[in-house]
């Protein structure tokens, strides 16, 4: 059986690829397990400085949970899968490296939730987003009720989730759900180029910035500033800080080590 998640490396950049194109990269137990394990391995790998999350095939980034696999689930199987998926989404949230979601085609339900858990989204012009769970009698379970309001505002998020409406890439851009929309042929080059911009900087400092934003942005301002201070103190104690200042004063490119 082919792996349901592929990890490919280009130097310090890792590509995480959802690999069930025959079912629009729908999430079953195997994919949930493999994606969570891949995220844990990458999180612990200091040689990985940035990640691009994308889907295999031509039709979808991820169409959400595999509903056909759930057709004959017992209540116990629903509960077991729920725990597996909760762990997977938490493992994705806990990745300390910057992650870019490169989204094409369908990104529905859990697919939209996966994309929102990346640090930002680049979409092809044929991408379709939507938290459509209420049309099936369930609700978003991968953080969607929390991620979407934080990205586009509470009232707009309620409208989209309550109505189960699908939106185009252009509407997602206007709402602030995605950062960039490009033609399909430019999707991977655009995501890779953005990752390469990040890779020029200190990977240790970038991780600290991500930590400060994720841990502090939803706190009262002064509490958020305290999280920033904690991250700042870790950054100034790093080897990368010494290299960055030395390189600046020597007028040469820095050679960061990620420590």
Buried (B, 14 or more C-beta within 10 A) or exposed (E): EEEBBBBEEEEBBBBBBBBBBEBBBBBBBBBBBBBBEBBBEBBEBBEBBBBBBBBBBEBBBBBBBBEEBBEEEEEEEEEEBEEBBBBBBBBBEEBBBBBBBBBBBBBBBBBBBBBBBBBBBBBBBBBBBBBBBEEEEEEBBBBBBBBBBEBBEEEBBEEBBEEBBBBBBEBBBEBEBBBBBBEBEBBBEBBBEBBBEBBEBBBBBBBBBBBBBBBBEEEEEEEBEBBBEBBBEBBEEBEBBEBBEEBEEEEEEBEBEBE
